[in-house]
Amino acid sequence: MFAWLLDTCFPGMSGFQLAIVAVSALLVGVNKSGIPGLGMLPVILLAVAFEQAPGFATGVMLLMICAGDIFAVSYYRKNADWMIVARLLPYTMLGLLLGFLTLRYLAGPEHLKSLIGWIILLLAGVHLIRITFFKHAAVPSHWAFSAIVGLAAGFTTQVANAAGPVMALYLLSMKLPKDRYVGTCAWYFMIMNWTKLPVFCFEGRVTVGALRAVLPTLPLILAGAVLGVLFVRKAPQRFFEIVIEIIVIVSAVKLLWPSHTVNNTPEPATVSEPLEAAAPAELPPPGPEPVGAG
């Protein structure tokens, strides 16, 4: 039975790759329901494990986070701040389109990741200064502020998988209780990720092979989601915020790391092909993390 599962769902994978898939699934669950922003870590792990098959890795990641979105929304379905979601979504969709056009016609992500990283670090610095010296300052409520954040989230998730840090800083500035914070993230990113899913299918990055690899990991994603819920229940509000702030800074620094290649249009490997057969290429951004792909 185990051998059949390996041959059917994980053909050609090494033990190291299987372990990375399992750990990534667990982290996606934790990210979606408890620690928004942690989603950058499984993106990195899958990129390293499937360096020879980047299209396959991005497809697996998107399917995992879409499953994690369902688990998170099922639990936090009543906790979202729909006013925030509704203000951001139209501009987020426009940002996704701008990011898609930028990657296809203007520049690859390597020309933009460093800039996005520095911008996020700047925003994190402004946030820390605000909560330290201007705790009672009002957050801008003008529609233009929401438009800028929505555009930035949509654009950065398409270009550099960096919507999580952008949204984290925005929602932290709103001073939301942790349950409402996670619930808002869950609904916002589920809508954004499931909007991207047909595009990834059209591009050939989400394949039957990727789906077969993800289906056996659903229990691990669910287990991670349970761990995330427990973290939210037990963590004090300020500790929860500090964890998010640290993840934002780490994610921004990660964007500043140079990559070895700049090819953004790899041919995705299918599950029926040996994973080593795909030409080496850099992992393109799979879309959101949570706060985090999503």
LOLUMGU-785211 format. One record per residue (C-alpha): residue in three letters; x, y, z. Coordinates in Angstrom, 3 decimals. Example, Ala and Ser with C-alpha at 12.3 -4.5 7.8 and 13.67 -1.06 7.14 Angstrom:
2
+------+----------+----------+----------+
: type :     east :    north :       up :
+------+----------+----------+----------+
:  ala :   12.300 :   -4.500 :    7.800 :
:  ser :   13.670 :   -1.060 :    7.140 :
+------+----------+----------+----------+
! end
This chain:
294
+------+----------+----------+----------+
: type :     east :    north :       up :
+------+----------+----------+----------+
:  met :    0.000 :    0.000 :    0.000 :
:  phe :    2.779 :    2.419 :    0.951 :
:  ala :    4.762 :    1.533 :   -2.167 :
:  trp :    1.660 :    2.101 :   -4.303 :
:  leu :    1.143 :    5.516 :   -2.683 :
:  leu :    4.749 :    6.513 :   -3.389 :
:  asp :    4.590 :    5.372 :   -7.007 :
:  thr :    1.210 :    7.028 :   -7.634 :
:  cys :    1.541 :   10.336 :   -5.790 :
:  phe :    5.279 :   10.919 :   -5.426 :
:  pro :    7.041 :    9.268 :   -8.394 :
:  gly :   10.710 :   10.059 :   -8.700 :
:  met :   10.938 :   11.901 :   -5.371 :
:  ser :   13.821 :   11.322 :   -2.990 :
:  gly :   13.382 :   10.870 :    0.741 :
:  phe :   14.574 :   14.453 :    1.233 :
:  gln :   11.929 :   15.775 :   -1.146 :
:  leu :    9.201 :   13.734 :    0.556 :
:  ala :   10.235 :   15.145 :    3.926 :
:  ile :   10.158 :   18.710 :    2.566 :
:  val :    6.668 :   18.193 :    1.129 :
:  ala :    5.442 :   16.906 :    4.502 :
:  val :    7.051 :   19.729 :    6.516 :
:  ser :    5.760 :   22.318 :    4.047 :
:  ala :    2.205 :   21.010 :    4.381 :
:  leu :    2.393 :   21.280 :    8.169 :
:  leu :    3.794 :   24.813 :    7.998 :
:  val :    1.111 :   25.907 :    5.530 :
:  gly :   -1.560 :   24.808 :    7.997 :
:  val :    0.074 :   26.717 :   10.864 :
:  asn :    0.495 :   29.754 :    8.634 :
:  lys :   -3.115 :   29.834 :    7.542 :
:  ser :   -4.796 :   29.498 :   10.923 :
:  gly :   -2.326 :   30.805 :   13.454 :
:  ile :    0.820 :   32.604 :   12.312 :
:  pro :    0.173 :   34.700 :    9.184 :
:  gly :    3.420 :   35.433 :    7.392 :
:  leu :    4.995 :   32.035 :    8.056 :
:  gly :    4.150 :   31.040 :    4.476 :
:  met :    7.494 :   32.309 :    3.159 :
:  leu :    9.278 :   29.333 :    4.792 :
:  pro :    7.558 :   26.505 :    2.857 :
:  val :    8.070 :   28.512 :   -0.353 :
:  ile :   11.810 :   28.503 :    0.325 :
:  leu :   11.870 :   24.825 :    1.309 :
:  leu :   10.037 :   23.690 :   -1.824 :
:  ala :   12.259 :   25.900 :   -3.984 :
:  val :   15.351 :   24.180 :   -2.609 :
:  ala :   13.930 :   20.646 :   -2.719 :
:  phe :   12.624 :   20.946 :   -6.288 :
:  glu :   15.236 :   23.220 :   -7.796 :
:  gln :   15.188 :   21.078 :  -10.943 :
:  ala :   11.383 :   21.263 :  -11.238 :
:  pro :   10.281 :   24.805 :  -10.290 :
:  gly :    6.949 :   24.633 :  -12.084 :
:  phe :    6.002 :   21.523 :  -10.128 :
:  ala :    7.023 :   23.202 :   -6.844 :
:  thr :    4.901 :   26.304 :   -7.467 :
:  gly :    1.889 :   24.179 :   -8.359 :
:  val :    2.258 :   22.115 :   -5.191 :
:  met :    2.586 :   25.251 :   -3.086 :
:  leu :   -0.501 :   26.933 :   -4.494 :
:  leu :   -2.632 :   23.802 :   -4.030 :
:  met :   -1.428 :   23.469 :   -0.436 :
:  ile :   -2.284 :   27.046 :    0.441 :
:  cys :   -5.678 :   26.782 :   -1.262 :
:  ala :   -6.425 :   23.756 :    0.936 :
:  gly :   -5.126 :   25.632 :    3.972 :
:  asp :   -7.409 :   28.551 :    3.099 :
:  ile :  -10.435 :   26.253 :    3.314 :
:  phe :   -9.431 :   24.941 :    6.752 :
:  ala :   -8.733 :   28.451 :    8.070 :
:  val :  -11.949 :   29.965 :    6.742 :
:  ser :  -13.963 :   27.047 :    8.113 :
:  tyr :  -12.767 :   27.887 :   11.619 :
:  tyr :  -12.578 :   31.686 :   11.416 :
:  arg :  -15.602 :   32.183 :    9.150 :
:  lys :  -17.249 :   34.590 :   11.610 :
:  asn :  -14.147 :   36.564 :   12.544 :
:  ala :  -13.354 :   38.535 :    9.395 :
:  asp :  -13.589 :   42.312 :    9.217 :
:  trp :  -15.464 :   42.498 :    5.921 :
:  met :  -15.113 :   46.260 :    5.676 :
:  ile :  -11.349 :   45.835 :    5.361 :
:  val :  -11.658 :   42.950 :    2.883 :
:  ala :  -14.159 :   44.813 :    0.719 :
:  arg :  -12.015 :   47.966 :    0.619 :
:  leu :   -8.892 :   46.076 :   -0.442 :
:  leu :  -10.104 :   43.451 :   -2.912 :
:  pro :  -10.848 :   45.603 :   -6.000 :
:  tyr :   -7.393 :   47.157 :   -5.850 :
:  thr :   -5.811 :   43.777 :   -5.080 :
:  met :   -7.244 :   42.318 :   -8.284 :
:  leu :   -5.812 :   45.271 :  -10.210 :
:  gly :   -2.462 :   44.706 :   -8.503 :
:  leu :   -2.491 :   41.045 :   -9.562 :
:  leu :   -3.061 :   42.116 :  -13.157 :
:  leu :   -0.261 :   44.678 :  -13.006 :
:  gly :    2.095 :   42.101 :  -11.550 :
:  phe :    1.200 :   39.579 :  -14.248 :
:  leu :    1.790 :   42.127 :  -17.024 :
:  thr :    5.041 :   43.273 :  -15.448 :
:  leu :    6.460 :   39.750 :  -15.299 :
:  arg :    5.338 :   38.884 :  -18.804 :
:  tyr :    6.272 :   42.048 :  -20.683 :
:  leu :    8.553 :   44.294 :  -18.648 :
:  ala :   10.876 :   42.612 :  -16.167 :
:  gly :   11.509 :   39.396 :  -14.292 :
:  pro :   11.038 :   39.187 :  -10.512 :
:  glu :   14.770 :   39.405 :   -9.772 :
:  his :   14.747 :   43.050 :  -10.880 :
:  leu :   11.985 :   43.843 :   -8.392 :
:  lys :   12.472 :   41.599 :   -5.352 :
:  ser :   15.217 :   43.709 :   -3.785 :
:  leu :   13.183 :   46.890 :   -4.221 :
:  ile :   10.142 :   45.254 :   -2.621 :
:  gly :   12.312 :   43.997 :    0.234 :
:  trp :   13.646 :   47.470 :    0.977 :
:  ile :   10.139 :   48.954 :    0.807 :
:  ile :    8.826 :   46.368 :    3.281 :
:  leu :   11.751 :   47.046 :    5.624 :
:  leu :   10.981 :   50.778 :    5.398 :
:  leu :    7.312 :   50.148 :    6.152 :
:  ala :    8.273 :   47.894 :    9.070 :
:  gly :   10.485 :   50.666 :   10.433 :
:  val :    7.652 :   53.185 :   10.147 :
:  his :    5.312 :   50.749 :   11.893 :
:  leu :    7.732 :   50.169 :   14.781 :
:  ile :    8.283 :   53.912 :   15.195 :
:  arg :    4.525 :   54.496 :   15.185 :
:  ile :    3.735 :   51.897 :   17.861 :
:  thr :    6.671 :   53.108 :   19.985 :
:  phe :    6.230 :   56.878 :   19.842 :
:  phe :    2.753 :   57.482 :   18.372 :
:  lys :    0.604 :   54.718 :   19.863 :
:  his :   -2.595 :   56.745 :   19.698 :
:  ala :   -2.142 :   58.138 :   16.198 :
:  ala :   -5.084 :   57.405 :   13.918 :
:  val :   -4.607 :   55.121 :   10.929 :
:  pro :   -5.451 :   56.861 :    7.617 :
:  ser :   -9.030 :   56.003 :    6.656 :
:  his :   -9.097 :   57.625 :    3.217 :
:  trp :   -9.912 :   55.297 :    0.307 :
:  ala :   -6.554 :   56.133 :   -1.290 :
:  phe :   -4.710 :   54.457 :    1.601 :
:  ser :   -6.663 :   51.226 :    1.080 :
:  ala :   -6.080 :   51.499 :   -2.671 :
:  ile :   -2.310 :   51.734 :   -2.195 :
:  val :   -2.255 :   48.746 :    0.183 :
:  gly :   -4.494 :   46.641 :   -2.085 :
:  leu :   -2.420 :   47.413 :   -5.174 :
:  ala :    0.787 :   46.675 :   -3.284 :
:  ala :   -0.520 :   43.362 :   -1.955 :
:  gly :   -1.717 :   42.176 :   -5.359 :
:  phe :    1.409 :   43.301 :   -7.167 :
:  thr :    3.885 :   41.901 :   -4.630 :
:  thr :    2.190 :   38.513 :   -4.388 :
:  gln :    2.381 :   38.124 :   -8.168 :
:  val :    5.965 :   39.385 :   -8.468 :
:  ala :    7.674 :   38.159 :   -5.306 :
:  asn :    5.162 :   36.198 :   -3.192 :
:  ala :    5.352 :   39.032 :   -0.665 :
:  ala :    1.746 :   40.039 :   -0.002 :
:  gly :    1.949 :   38.545 :    3.497 :
:  pro :    4.330 :   41.167 :    4.916 :
:  val :    2.398 :   43.995 :    3.256 :
:  met :   -0.919 :   42.831 :    4.690 :
:  ala :    0.622 :   42.105 :    8.078 :
:  leu :    1.806 :   45.687 :    8.492 :
:  tyr :   -1.550 :   47.040 :    7.318 :
:  leu :   -3.617 :   44.858 :    9.663 :
:  leu :   -1.282 :   45.433 :   12.607 :
:  ser :   -1.809 :   49.155 :   12.119 :
:  met :   -5.550 :   48.526 :   12.417 :
:  lys :   -4.988 :   47.118 :   15.948 :
:  leu :   -7.278 :   44.165 :   15.306 :
:  pro :   -7.745 :   41.506 :   17.999 :
:  lys :   -5.811 :   38.368 :   17.050 :
:  asp :   -8.917 :   36.306 :   16.156 :
:  arg :  -10.217 :   39.050 :   13.873 :
:  tyr :   -6.735 :   39.547 :   12.429 :
:  val :   -6.412 :   35.869 :   11.445 :
:  gly :  -10.012 :   35.689 :   10.230 :
:  thr :   -9.567 :   38.725 :    7.999 :
:  cys :   -6.354 :   37.259 :    6.579 :
:  ala :   -8.037 :   33.894 :    6.001 :
:  trp :  -10.891 :   35.296 :    3.926 :
:  tyr :   -8.769 :   37.856 :    2.080 :
:  phe :   -6.103 :   35.384 :    1.011 :
:  met :   -8.583 :   32.634 :    0.172 :
:  ile :  -10.294 :   34.940 :   -2.332 :
:  met :   -6.940 :   36.036 :   -3.767 :
:  asn :   -5.432 :   32.524 :   -3.965 :
:  trp :   -8.477 :   30.898 :   -5.530 :
:  thr :   -8.585 :   33.729 :   -8.063 :
:  lys :   -5.025 :   32.837 :   -9.075 :
:  leu :   -5.703 :   29.091 :   -9.312 :
:  pro :   -7.204 :   29.131 :  -12.858 :
:  val :   -4.251 :   31.218 :  -14.068 :
:  phe :   -1.782 :   28.673 :  -12.694 :
:  cys :   -3.756 :   25.856 :  -14.326 :
:  phe :   -3.686 :   27.717 :  -17.649 :
:  glu :    0.060 :   28.290 :  -17.338 :
:  gly :    0.635 :   24.587 :  -16.662 :
:  arg :    2.044 :   25.021 :  -13.175 :
:  val :   -0.920 :   23.358 :  -11.437 :
:  thr :   -1.053 :   19.863 :  -12.931 :
:  val :   -2.582 :   16.493 :  -12.166 :
:  gly :    0.827 :   15.468 :  -10.846 :
:  ala :    0.876 :   18.381 :   -8.386 :
:  leu :   -2.653 :   17.527 :   -7.257 :
:  arg :   -1.687 :   13.899 :   -6.625 :
:  ala :    1.264 :   15.033 :   -4.538 :
:  val :   -0.865 :   17.361 :   -2.416 :
:  leu :   -3.867 :   15.118 :   -1.704 :
:  pro :   -1.980 :   12.809 :    0.726 :
:  thr :   -0.718 :   15.874 :    2.632 :
:  leu :   -4.195 :   17.168 :    3.519 :
:  pro :   -4.099 :   15.560 :    7.012 :
:  leu :   -0.800 :   17.339 :    7.681 :
:  ile :   -2.243 :   20.672 :    6.538 :
:  leu :   -5.202 :   20.088 :    8.865 :
:  ala :   -2.862 :   19.171 :   11.746 :
:  gly :   -0.926 :   22.371 :   11.151 :
:  ala :   -4.163 :   24.342 :   11.121 :
:  val :   -5.075 :   22.880 :   14.519 :
:  leu :   -1.663 :   23.882 :   15.883 :
:  gly :   -2.189 :   27.373 :   14.515 :
:  val :   -5.569 :   27.692 :   16.220 :
:  leu :   -4.028 :   26.576 :   19.512 :
:  phe :   -1.305 :   29.206 :   19.129 :
:  val :   -3.872 :   31.970 :   18.601 :
:  arg :   -5.850 :   30.802 :   21.638 :
:  lys :   -2.858 :   30.662 :   23.978 :
:  ala :   -0.645 :   33.524 :   22.749 :
:  pro :   -1.085 :   36.928 :   24.430 :
:  gln :   -2.085 :   39.692 :   22.016 :
:  arg :    1.233 :   41.551 :   22.143 :
:  phe :    3.275 :   38.346 :   21.778 :
:  phe :    1.171 :   37.474 :   18.730 :
:  glu :    1.933 :   40.893 :   17.222 :
:  ile :    5.671 :   40.600 :   17.979 :
:  val :    5.825 :   37.223 :   16.193 :
:  ile :    4.174 :   38.771 :   13.126 :
:  glu :    6.546 :   41.752 :   13.188 :
:  ile :    9.593 :   39.458 :   13.333 :
:  ile :    8.291 :   37.360 :   10.416 :
:  val :    7.704 :   40.530 :    8.374 :
:  ile :   11.309 :   41.648 :    8.856 :
:  val :   12.716 :   38.176 :    8.100 :
:  ser :   10.583 :   37.958 :    4.948 :
:  ala :   11.819 :   41.358 :    3.772 :
:  val :   15.452 :   40.344 :    4.351 :
:  lys :   14.831 :   37.140 :    2.385 :
:  leu :   13.751 :   39.230 :   -0.604 :
:  leu :   17.125 :   40.972 :   -0.513 :
:  trp :   19.044 :   37.704 :   -0.925 :
:  pro :   20.398 :   37.292 :   -4.446 :
:  ser :   19.187 :   34.318 :   -6.452 :
:  his :   21.370 :   32.275 :   -8.775 :
:  thr :   19.205 :   32.501 :  -11.890 :
:  val :   16.645 :   34.820 :  -13.398 :
:  asn :   14.649 :   32.552 :  -15.648 :
:  asn :   10.986 :   33.185 :  -14.872 :
:  thr :    9.362 :   30.970 :  -17.474 :
:  pro :   10.414 :   27.393 :  -16.712 :
:  glu :    8.685 :   24.409 :  -18.211 :
:  pro :    6.844 :   22.703 :  -15.349 :
:  ala :    7.611 :   19.081 :  -14.650 :
:  thr :    4.690 :   16.681 :  -14.532 :
:  val :    4.408 :   13.899 :  -12.014 :
:  ser :    4.916 :   11.259 :  -14.688 :
:  glu :    8.332 :   12.673 :  -15.558 :
:  pro :   11.459 :   12.248 :  -13.431 :
:  leu :   11.856 :   15.428 :  -11.421 :
:  glu :   15.536 :   15.559 :  -12.280 :
:  ala :   14.702 :   15.916 :  -15.958 :
:  ala :   13.503 :   19.504 :  -15.783 :
:  ala :   16.023 :   22.192 :  -16.644 :
:  pro :   17.345 :   24.113 :  -13.624 :
:  ala :   15.552 :   27.392 :  -13.130 :
:  glu :   14.569 :   29.717 :  -10.378 :
:  leu :   11.295 :   29.144 :   -8.600 :
:  pro :    8.805 :   31.777 :   -9.790 :
:  pro :    6.494 :   33.300 :   -7.224 :
:  pro :    3.545 :   30.945 :   -6.599 :
:  gly :    1.341 :   33.602 :   -5.163 :
:  pro :    0.345 :   34.361 :   -1.620 :
:  glu :    1.311 :   33.699 :    1.704 :
:  pro :    0.316 :   34.072 :    4.109 :
:  val :    0.575 :   36.720 :    5.595 :
:  gly :    1.685 :   35.185 :    3.809 :
:  ala :    1.482 :   33.479 :    0.328 :
:  gly :   -0.750 :   33.156 :    1.274 :
+------+----------+----------+----------+
! end
